[in-house]
């Protein structure tokens, strides 16, 4: 089993999220960043599929920035393309950290729910 996190966002957000988490947590191998900036949706979809297949991933957690946007649509296409894949929208730093720290300890379905919940826990009005 190879688990892979795929972050797809508008602009440079995906790369900046991974860069931020890397500064906090150190390097990690099974998390990829993609931007839809200047790339047609079908082309981006094909690039992501190629990256996933080259890593022989069998379980995918796709983290996107905006539900209903192009990145989310690509995530939904990936869900249909791969047997074990989930899309979580509203990606933030707590979600990415959750994926990195809990992916080896939780079953895939539980990991997907936990990443979503941890993302919510990171948002507070204080």
N, C-alpha and C positions, 0 to 999 in steps of 0.2 A: 504494500500500500504506500503510495506517495501522495501526500497531502500538499496542496499548493494554494496559497492566497494570491488573488489577482486583484489589484487595485486599479480601477479605471475611473478617471476624473477629467473634468474640463481643465484646460490650461495646464499649469505645472503642478497642480495640487497633489496628484498621486506621488510624484517624485519628491515633493517637499514633505509629505507625510512620512514616506519611508526614510528620508534623510533625517528627519526629526527623531523618529523612533530608533534609528540606528545610532544616533548620538546618545540616546538615553539607555539603550539596551545592548549595544554592540552589533556586530555584523550577523546577518541571517541569510540563508540561502533560498528558502522556499517561499519567497514573497516577491511578486513582480509588480512593476508600476507601468501604466500606460496612460497616454493622453490622447484625447480626440482632437487636439488642436491641429487644424490643417489637414486632417485625414478623413477621407470618406468613411462612413460607418462600416460598409462592407469590407473595405481595405483593413480597417482596424480590427474587425472581427477575425479576418483571415490571419493577421499578424499575431493576435492573441492565441488563436487555435494552434498555430505553428509553434509558438513558445510553449504552450501546454503539452503538446504532443512530444516535443523534443525533450521534455523533462519526464515523460512517461507518467504524468500525474493521473491518479485514479479518483481523487476527491478534490473538489474545487470549492473554495469559498471566495465568491466574487464580491468585492466591496466597491460600491459606487457612491458618487457624491450626491446625486439628485434623482429621486424617484420620478420616473416619467420622462427623463431626459435621454439624449442619445446614448450616453454611457450606460444607463440603466437598460435601454433597449438592447444594447450589445450584450450586456450581462444576461438578459433573458434569452437571447439567441444561444449563448454559451450553455445555459441550463438545458436547452433542448438538444444541443450537440453532444453533451457529455452526460453519462448516466447518473453520476453522483455530483451534483453541483447545486449550490444555493446562492442567491443574490441577497445581499443586505445593503440597503441604501442609507445615506446619511453618514458615510464613513468619517471617523474622527480618530484622533490619536489613541484614546482608550480602546477602541475596537481593534486597532492594529496591534497594540500591546497585548490585548487579550488573546488574539490569534497566536501570536508568537509564544506566549507563556503557557497556553493551555492546550495547544494542538496535539501534543504527545500524550496527554492524560485523559482526553475525553473522546467518546465516540463521535463520529462526524455529525450526526443530528444534534447531539447535545452541544457540541462545539459551536455549531451555527447559531443556536438559540442563545448560548452564553455570550458570544461575541456581540450579538444584538443587544442583549441586556446590559452588558458592560458599557456599550456605547451610550445607552440611555443614562446609566449611573454617572457618566462623566459630564452630564449636562445638568446644571443646577442654577436656580435663581437664588442669589445670596444677598 
